[in-house]
Amino acid sequence: MTPAAPPLKHYLQFKDFSAAEYAYLFERTWLIKRKFKTYQKHHSLCDRTLAMIFEKASTRTRVSFEAGMYQMGGSVVHLTTGDSQLGRAEPIEDSARVISRMTDLVMIRTYEQSKIERFAAHSRVPVINGLTNEFHPCQILADLFTWLEHRAARADGGIDVGALRGIRVAWVGDGNNMANTWVQAAQVLGFKVHVSTPSGYAIKPEVAGVSADDACWQAFDNPLQACAGADLVTTDVWTSMGFEAENEARRQAFAAWCVTPALMAQAHPEALFMHCLPAHRGEEVAAEVIDGPQSVVWDEAENRMHVQKALMEYLLLGRQ
């Protein structure tokens, strides 16, 4: 007898899941990655199909979802703006009704969060946010797993997912979708984010979905102060996709927000450095940092695939 499918659930922003669900996902990711590294098959999604809709192009998002789905025994349909323009060729609601009748899971990487929310509201299958202007939950899921992998491995071969509670994360740079998602993650999982952005580029609490005085985050004018004692220092490009017209103005505004060795020296001696990539050495991060011993950006990039495998499995099959 085929097991009953779990209740329909989407992953549109980080706060869609509880701390208990994240604890399960981190443990499951640990298992799935260990099997991948030892060449053990893990075909829990055999005969399932993932539709990937890209209005914003991405190397890492496409490779991580596509390779991950194939490794789980499933298949992939890849749609770009030339194949499917959400809300242009036909209403988003109609696209959702059609695509979700032909596939088992949908990942969308687009601009406005409202687009993916409208699609999910009319989808018969789970929808995953592969990135919007407002949020990037899959990336933060990968970042947190990477920290656990490096700093919370247990002697028995597992990971201590509770180790995230109380850590300090320093976000240096733009108050963008990554920053918004970090703040949500801190609220859900019980750690704190120090956010330092240039004037005019701060997080908007109403967009991030937290209050301005929530204890999960604190804003700093000085990036050195934000990094003091941090367990993790992380950043992103100064100009995100869709804001290219502001590139020169941003270069000038963000000049003091480069993650340099001096900035990392303010953090905890064992602090890790992360970047969601692509990176511009000499702009948001110094080459000595991203290519240095505290950087885990390549593990972080690979882990997008592993956490997304656990996420897709959970959305389609529930807890295993």
PATOR-50849 format. One record per residue (C-alpha): residue number from 1; x, y, z. Coordinates in steps of 0.1 Angstrom, whole numbers. Example, Ala and Ser with C-alpha at 12.3 -4.5 7.8 and 13.67 -1.06 7.14 Angstrom:
2
+-----+-------+-------+-------+
|  nr |    c1 |    c2 |    c3 |
+-----+-------+-------+-------+
|   1 |   123 |   -45 |    78 |
|   2 |   137 |   -11 |    71 |
+-----+-------+-------+-------+
***
This chain:
320
+-----+-------+-------+-------+
|  nr |    c1 |    c2 |    c3 |
+-----+-------+-------+-------+
|   1 |     0 |     0 |     0 |
|   2 |    13 |    34 |    -9 |
|   3 |    18 |    57 |    22 |
|   4 |    -6 |    86 |    24 |
|   5 |     9 |   119 |    13 |
|   6 |    15 |   145 |    41 |
|   7 |    -8 |   175 |    42 |
|   8 |     0 |   201 |    16 |
|   9 |    27 |   225 |    28 |
|  10 |    48 |   252 |    10 |
|  11 |    82 |   266 |    18 |
|  12 |    79 |   303 |     9 |
|  13 |    99 |   319 |    37 |
|  14 |   119 |   307 |    66 |
|  15 |    92 |   312 |    93 |
|  16 |    70 |   287 |    74 |
|  17 |    86 |   259 |    94 |
|  18 |    90 |   254 |   132 |
|  19 |   122 |   248 |   151 |
|  20 |   112 |   211 |   154 |
|  21 |   109 |   208 |   117 |
|  22 |   143 |   224 |   112 |
|  23 |   158 |   200 |   137 |
|  24 |   144 |   171 |   116 |
|  25 |   156 |   187 |    83 |
|  26 |   192 |   192 |    96 |
|  27 |   194 |   156 |   109 |
|  28 |   179 |   143 |    76 |
|  29 |   204 |   164 |    56 |
|  30 |   232 |   149 |    76 |
|  31 |   221 |   114 |    67 |
|  32 |   214 |   122 |    31 |
|  33 |   248 |   139 |    26 |
|  34 |   266 |   110 |    44 |
|  35 |   250 |    85 |    20 |
|  36 |   259 |   107 |   -10 |
|  37 |   295 |   108 |     1 |
|  38 |   297 |    70 |     4 |
|  39 |   280 |    64 |   -29 |
|  40 |   248 |    49 |   -14 |
|  41 |   216 |    53 |   -34 |
|  42 |   188 |    74 |   -18 |
|  43 |   159 |    72 |   -42 |
|  44 |   131 |    82 |   -19 |
|  45 |   116 |   104 |   -47 |
|  46 |   115 |    78 |   -75 |
|  47 |    89 |    87 |  -101 |
|  48 |    84 |   122 |   -87 |
|  49 |    88 |   153 |  -109 |
|  50 |   101 |   187 |   -99 |
|  51 |    91 |   218 |  -120 |
|  52 |   117 |   246 |  -118 |
|  53 |   105 |   280 |  -129 |
|  54 |   132 |   306 |  -133 |
|  55 |   124 |   343 |  -139 |
|  56 |   158 |   351 |  -123 |
|  57 |   187 |   330 |  -136 |
|  58 |   210 |   311 |  -112 |
|  59 |   238 |   287 |  -115 |
|  60 |   237 |   273 |   -80 |
|  61 |   199 |   271 |   -77 |
|  62 |   195 |   252 |  -109 |
|  63 |   224 |   228 |  -104 |
|  64 |   215 |   221 |   -67 |
|  65 |   178 |   214 |   -73 |
|  66 |   183 |   195 |  -106 |
|  67 |   212 |   173 |   -95 |
|  68 |   195 |   168 |   -61 |
|  69 |   162 |   156 |   -76 |
|  70 |   180 |   132 |  -100 |
|  71 |   201 |   119 |   -71 |
|  72 |   168 |   112 |   -52 |
|  73 |   155 |    92 |   -81 |
|  74 |   132 |   118 |   -95 |
|  75 |   130 |   139 |  -127 |
|  76 |   130 |   176 |  -135 |
|  77 |   112 |   200 |  -159 |
|  78 |   132 |   233 |  -163 |
|  79 |   113 |   264 |  -174 |
|  80 |   128 |   298 |  -180 |
|  81 |   112 |   331 |  -189 |
|  82 |   112 |   320 |  -225 |
|  83 |    90 |   291 |  -216 |
|  84 |    68 |   305 |  -188 |
|  85 |    64 |   341 |  -179 |
|  86 |    44 |   342 |  -147 |
|  87 |    14 |   365 |  -150 |
|  88 |    23 |   376 |  -185 |
|  89 |    13 |   348 |  -209 |
|  90 |   -15 |   338 |  -186 |
|  91 |   -26 |   346 |  -150 |
|  92 |    -3 |   332 |  -123 |
|  93 |   -33 |   314 |  -108 |
|  94 |   -39 |   295 |  -141 |
|  95 |    -2 |   286 |  -144 |
|  96 |    -3 |   272 |  -109 |
|  97 |   -35 |   251 |  -116 |
|  98 |   -20 |   236 |  -148 |
|  99 |    16 |   230 |  -137 |
| 100 |     6 |   215 |  -103 |
| 101 |   -16 |   189 |  -121 |
| 102 |    14 |   177 |  -141 |
| 103 |    42 |   177 |  -115 |
| 104 |    47 |   168 |   -79 |
| 105 |    67 |   198 |   -67 |
| 106 |    74 |   233 |   -79 |
| 107 |   104 |   255 |   -72 |
| 108 |   102 |   292 |   -83 |
| 109 |   129 |   318 |   -85 |
| 110 |   114 |   351 |   -93 |
| 111 |   112 |   388 |   -83 |
| 112 |    82 |   397 |   -61 |
| 113 |    73 |   375 |   -31 |
| 114 |    36 |   381 |   -40 |
| 115 |    41 |   361 |   -72 |
| 116 |    52 |   330 |   -55 |
| 117 |    25 |   334 |   -28 |
| 118 |    -2 |   337 |   -55 |
| 119 |    11 |   306 |   -73 |
| 120 |    12 |   286 |   -40 |
| 121 |   -24 |   296 |   -32 |
| 122 |   -36 |   279 |   -63 |
| 123 |   -12 |   249 |   -64 |
| 124 |   -21 |   214 |   -57 |
| 125 |    15 |   205 |   -49 |
| 126 |    42 |   220 |   -26 |
| 127 |    59 |   252 |   -38 |
| 128 |    95 |   261 |   -28 |
| 129 |   109 |   296 |   -28 |
| 130 |   142 |   294 |   -48 |
| 131 |   147 |   332 |   -42 |
| 132 |   126 |   363 |   -43 |
| 133 |   134 |   399 |   -38 |
| 134 |   123 |   396 |    -2 |
| 135 |   135 |   361 |     9 |
| 136 |   160 |   333 |     2 |
| 137 |   151 |   305 |    27 |
| 138 |   169 |   277 |    10 |
| 139 |   202 |   295 |    12 |
| 140 |   199 |   302 |    49 |
| 141 |   189 |   266 |    54 |
| 142 |   222 |   256 |    38 |
| 143 |   242 |   282 |    57 |
| 144 |   228 |   269 |    91 |
| 145 |   235 |   233 |    82 |
| 146 |   270 |   243 |    72 |
| 147 |   276 |   259 |   106 |
| 148 |   263 |   228 |   124 |
| 149 |   285 |   206 |   102 |
| 150 |   316 |   225 |   111 |
| 151 |   309 |   235 |   147 |
| 152 |   284 |   210 |   161 |
| 153 |   294 |   175 |   150 |
| 154 |   290 |   149 |   177 |
| 155 |   314 |   121 |   186 |
| 156 |   288 |    95 |   177 |
| 157 |   287 |   108 |   141 |
| 158 |   256 |   130 |   143 |
| 159 |   252 |   167 |   148 |
| 160 |   239 |   187 |   178 |
| 161 |   212 |   208 |   162 |
| 162 |   206 |   226 |   195 |
| 163 |   240 |   242 |   192 |
| 164 |   224 |   270 |   171 |
| 165 |   206 |   284 |   200 |
| 166 |   224 |   314 |   214 |
| 167 |   250 |   318 |   186 |
| 168 |   257 |   353 |   172 |
| 169 |   256 |   359 |   134 |
| 170 |   270 |   391 |   119 |
| 171 |   254 |   403 |    87 |
| 172 |   275 |   429 |    69 |
| 173 |   262 |   447 |    38 |
| 174 |   228 |   452 |    21 |
| 175 |   195 |   448 |    40 |
| 176 |   183 |   424 |    13 |
| 177 |   165 |   391 |    10 |
| 178 |   194 |   373 |    27 |
| 179 |   194 |   397 |    56 |
| 180 |   156 |   394 |    59 |
| 181 |   158 |   356 |    60 |
| 182 |   186 |   356 |    86 |
| 183 |   165 |   376 |   109 |
| 184 |   136 |   352 |   105 |
| 185 |   159 |   323 |   111 |
| 186 |   171 |   339 |   143 |
| 187 |   136 |   344 |   155 |
| 188 |   126 |   308 |   148 |
| 189 |   158 |   291 |   161 |
| 190 |   167 |   312 |   190 |
| 191 |   199 |   330 |   180 |
| 192 |   208 |   366 |   174 |
| 193 |   218 |   385 |   142 |
| 194 |   238 |   417 |   143 |
| 195 |   230 |   436 |   111 |
| 196 |   252 |   464 |    98 |
| 197 |   242 |   482 |    66 |
| 198 |   250 |   516 |    51 |
| 199 |   225 |   544 |    57 |
| 200 |   195 |   539 |    34 |
| 201 |   200 |   502 |    29 |
| 202 |   187 |   489 |    63 |
| 203 |   164 |   460 |    69 |
| 204 |   127 |   470 |    67 |
| 205 |   112 |   450 |    97 |
| 206 |    78 |   450 |    81 |
| 207 |    92 |   432 |    50 |
| 208 |   113 |   408 |    71 |
| 209 |    83 |   400 |    91 |
| 210 |    97 |   409 |   125 |
| 211 |    93 |   438 |   148 |
| 212 |   119 |   466 |   150 |
| 213 |   126 |   458 |   187 |
| 214 |   126 |   420 |   184 |
| 215 |   154 |   405 |   205 |
| 216 |   165 |   382 |   177 |
| 217 |   183 |   411 |   159 |
| 218 |   201 |   443 |   164 |
| 219 |   212 |   470 |   140 |
| 220 |   247 |   485 |   141 |
| 221 |   260 |   515 |   122 |
| 222 |   296 |   502 |   125 |
| 223 |   304 |   468 |   109 |
| 224 |   333 |   463 |   134 |
| 225 |   308 |   465 |   163 |
| 226 |   284 |   441 |   145 |
| 227 |   312 |   415 |   142 |
| 228 |   324 |   417 |   178 |
| 229 |   323 |   382 |   192 |
| 230 |   304 |   367 |   162 |
| 231 |   303 |   330 |   156 |
| 232 |   296 |   335 |   119 |
| 233 |   302 |   365 |    96 |
| 234 |   283 |   366 |    64 |
| 235 |   276 |   389 |    35 |
| 236 |   263 |   391 |    -1 |
| 237 |   270 |   412 |   -32 |
| 238 |   264 |   449 |   -29 |
| 239 |   241 |   449 |   -59 |
| 240 |   215 |   422 |   -61 |
| 241 |   199 |   411 |   -94 |
| 242 |   173 |   436 |  -105 |
| 243 |   192 |   466 |   -89 |
| 244 |   220 |   469 |  -115 |
| 245 |   211 |   506 |  -123 |
| 246 |   222 |   514 |   -87 |
| 247 |   256 |   497 |   -90 |
| 248 |   278 |   528 |   -89 |
| 249 |   259 |   545 |   -61 |
| 250 |   261 |   512 |   -41 |
| 251 |   298 |   509 |   -46 |
| 252 |   303 |   543 |   -30 |
| 253 |   278 |   537 |    -2 |
| 254 |   291 |   503 |     7 |
| 255 |   328 |   510 |     6 |
| 256 |   333 |   506 |    44 |
| 257 |   312 |   474 |    44 |
| 258 |   338 |   450 |    29 |
| 259 |   345 |   420 |    51 |
| 260 |   382 |   423 |    56 |
| 261 |   407 |   404 |    78 |
| 262 |   404 |   434 |   103 |
| 263 |   366 |   428 |   104 |
| 264 |   370 |   391 |   109 |
| 265 |   395 |   398 |   137 |
| 266 |   367 |   413 |   157 |
| 267 |   347 |   380 |   156 |
| 268 |   352 |   349 |   177 |
| 269 |   386 |   333 |   169 |
| 270 |   368 |   303 |   156 |
| 271 |   342 |   322 |   136 |
| 272 |   333 |   310 |   101 |
| 273 |   329 |   332 |    70 |
| 274 |   301 |   326 |    45 |
| 275 |   289 |   341 |    13 |
| 276 |   259 |   328 |    -8 |
| 277 |   279 |   335 |   -41 |
| 278 |   287 |   348 |   -66 |
| 279 |   313 |   369 |   -48 |
| 280 |   333 |   399 |   -59 |
| 281 |   367 |   399 |   -43 |
| 282 |   378 |   434 |   -33 |
| 283 |   342 |   446 |   -30 |
| 284 |   320 |   430 |    -4 |
| 285 |   347 |   406 |     7 |
| 286 |   385 |   406 |     7 |
| 287 |   403 |   378 |   -12 |
| 288 |   422 |   369 |    20 |
| 289 |   389 |   362 |    38 |
| 290 |   369 |   343 |    12 |
| 291 |   400 |   322 |     3 |
| 292 |   412 |   321 |    38 |
| 293 |   410 |   294 |    65 |
| 294 |   378 |   307 |    81 |
| 295 |   359 |   305 |    49 |
| 296 |   335 |   276 |    43 |
| 297 |   318 |   290 |    12 |
| 298 |   324 |   259 |   -10 |
| 299 |   309 |   236 |    16 |
| 300 |   281 |   261 |    19 |
| 301 |   275 |   260 |   -18 |
| 302 |   275 |   222 |   -20 |
| 303 |   251 |   220 |    10 |
| 304 |   224 |   239 |   -10 |
| 305 |   219 |   206 |   -28 |
| 306 |   218 |   184 |     3 |
| 307 |   194 |   205 |    24 |
| 308 |   172 |   209 |    -6 |
| 309 |   171 |   171 |   -10 |
| 310 |   159 |   168 |    26 |
| 311 |   134 |   196 |    21 |
| 312 |   119 |   181 |   -11 |
| 313 |   116 |   147 |     6 |
| 314 |    99 |   162 |    36 |
| 315 |    74 |   182 |    16 |
| 316 |    65 |   152 |    -5 |
| 317 |    67 |   123 |    20 |
| 318 |    67 |   139 |    54 |
| 319 |    90 |   126 |    82 |
| 320 |   109 |    94 |    73 |
+-----+-------+-------+-------+
***
